[in-house]
Amino acid sequence: NRPVIKARQRDIEIEDRQYVLDRSAMRPHIRAFSGYEVYSERDPAVGQEFNYGGIVGINATWNIFDGFATKGRMQATRARREAAVEALAAAQRSVASEVRSAFFDLQQAERVLETETKNVQTADEALEMAKGNLAAGLGTQLDILQAASDVTRTRTTRLSAIYLHNVALARLAHACTSSAEALDFGSQFKNVKKENRNAVQVSDVAKPPEKMSQR
C-alpha cells in the first residue's frame, strides 16, 4: 500500500470513531459510585458525635434536548467522512494511473532494449564478416573500420536502452511500493543487471588493422 492510501484510510477510521463519539451524546449516561465517609455532628442534647459509613449510588444523566448541537456535530462528522472517502477514491485512481503509466513505459523500454540487442548482434556479425572478407581478399580495411564503428555505435545505443529500462523499472517499483526484484519480471531483469555490470566492456570493440596495408 502506498503511504498516501494508508493516510486516506486512516482519515476514514478517525471520522468513524468521531461519529460514534458524537452519537453517544444522545444516549443516557449512567455512572456508579461508592465511597466511605466519616463526619461529626454536634447535638446540644447529646454532645459531639462521630458518624461514619459506606456510600453506594448511581448517577444517571440524559441530555434530551441540546438545541440540535449533537445532531449538527454528527452531520459535520458525516460530511468529513464523505470527503475522506472521496479523497481515498481519488488517491486510488491516481496511484492506479501511475502504475499503468509506469508499466506501459516499462513495456516500451523492453521492446527498445530487445531491438537494440538485435542491432548489436547484427553489427557483431557484420564485423566478423568484414574480417573474413578482408582475409579472403574480398574486402577492404575501410569495410572493417565502418563495421567496427557500427559495433561501437550499437553498443552505446544499447547501453542507453538499458539505462532507460532501469529507469522505467524503478518507476514501476516506486508506483507499486516494492523493489525491482520483487516485481519478478523473470530472467529479463537479471539479464539487464548483468548488462549493467558488463557495461565497462562497451569500449571492447574489435579493433581495425593497425596498419592500412595490413591484411
N, C-alpha and C positions, 0 to 999 in steps of 0.2 A: 504494500500500500504506500502511495505517495504521502509525504507529510501533510500536504495541503488537503488530501482526502480525509486523513485522520483528524485534522483540525476541524473540518466541517462536521464530521460525525460527532466529535466531542461537543460542538456547539449545540447540536440537536439534543444530546443527552442532558446538557445543562438546562436547556429550556424545558425538557420533560420533567426534570426534578423541580424546577421552579414552579411549574404548573401545579404539581402535587402539593407543594408548599402553599401556594396561593389558595388552592381549593380547601385546604384544611381549615382556613379561617371561617368557613361557612358551617363548620361542624361544631358540636358541643365539645368542650374541653373539661375533662374530669381529672382532678388531682387528689390523691390520697395523702394524708399527712399523719404523723404521730409524734409524740413528744412526752416530756416529763417535766413537771413544774413544781416548784416549791415557793410558797408565799406566806406571808404573815398578815394577820388582821388583828386589830385591837378592838376588843369588846369591853366597854366600860364595866359591864357586869361581871365579866369573866377574867378580863385581863388579856395580855398579849398571847396570841395563839398561832402556832405554825401549822399550815396545811400543805399537803403535798399529794401528788398522784399523777397517773399517766393520762395522756390525751390522745385520742384517735379520732380521725374525722375524714370527711370527703368534701372537697370543694368543687363545685361544678359551675361553669360559665358557658353561655351560649349567646353569641352576638347575632341576634335575629335580623336586625336591620342596621347597616352601617352606611346608608346613603349610596349604595351601589359601588362603594370603594373596592370591595373584594372582587366584584364582577368586572370592574374596569381593569384591575390588575390581571385577572385571568385572561381577558380579551387581549391585553397588551402582550402577555406571555405567548398566547397562541399566535399572534401576529409575528412575534420574533421567531417562533419555531418555524412557521411557514417560510419566513425569509431564510432561515438557516437551511431548510430543506431545498429551497431553490438554489442557494449558494452551493450546496453539496452536488446537486444535479449539474450545475454549471461547471464546477471543478471536475467532475467525472467526464463531462463532454470534452473539456479542454485537454485532459490527460489522454483520453481515447484518441483525440485528433492528433496529439503529439506522437503517440505510439504509432498510429497508422502512417503518419508522415515519415517518421524515422525508419519504419520498416520498408516503405517504398524506396526511400533513399538507399537503404542497405541493398535491396534487390538490384537497383540500378548500378550501385558500386560493384556488386558481384559480377554483373554482366560485363561492365567495363574491364574489370580485372581479368575475367576469362578471355576477353578479346585481346587484351594486351599480352597475356601469357602466350596465346597462339601466335601473335606477331613476333614475340621473342623467339619462339621455336622456329618460325619460318625464316627469320633473319639468321639464326644459327645455321640452319640447313643451307641457306644461300651462301654463307661464308665458307662452309665446308665444300660446297660445290665449286666455288670460285677458286679455292686452293687446289682442288682436283683438276680443274681446267688448266690452271697455270702449270701444274706439274706435267700435264699431258701436252702442253704447248698449245692449248686451245683458248687460253685466256691471257689477260694482261695483269700487270701489277695494279693498274688503275681499278680493275674489277674488284680486286681484293680490298683496296682502300675504300671503295664505295660500300662493299659488303660489311667491312669492319665498322664503318661509320653507321650503317643501318643497325648493326647489333648494339652499338653504344646508345643510339637514339631510342631503340625499342626498349632496352633495359631501363633507361632513365624514365621513359614514359610509364613503364610498368611499376616502377617504384612510386611514382606519383599516384598511380591507381591503387597501390597497396595502402598508401597514406590515406587517401580518400575513403577506402574501405574501412580502415580502422576508425576514422572519424565517425563514419556512419554507424559502425557497430557500437562505439562508445555512446553516441547519442541515443541509440535504441536502448542500451543498457541503463542509461540515466532515466529515460522515459518510463522504463519498466521497474525502476528502483532495484536493479540487480547488477551483477557483474557480467562481463562479456562471456566468461566461461560458463556461467550459469544459464545463459541463453541457449547453449547446446546447439550450435549450428553444425555440429559434426566435425569431420576432418578438415573441412574447408577453413575453419578458423585456425586450426592447428597449422595448416599449411601456410596461412598468411603470417602467423607468428614466426614460423621458420624462415619465411622470406625476409622478415624484418631483421632477424639475426644474421642473415647472409647478405644483407644489403650492401655491406662494405665491398662485396665482390663485384659491384657494378662496373668498376674500372678494369676488371679482369677480362677484357675482351681480347679476341685473337689479334695479335699484332701483325701488321703487314711486313713484308721483307724489309730488312734494314737498308739494303741497297737496291736501287731501282733496277740494277742489272741482274739481281738475283732471281733465279727461277726456282 
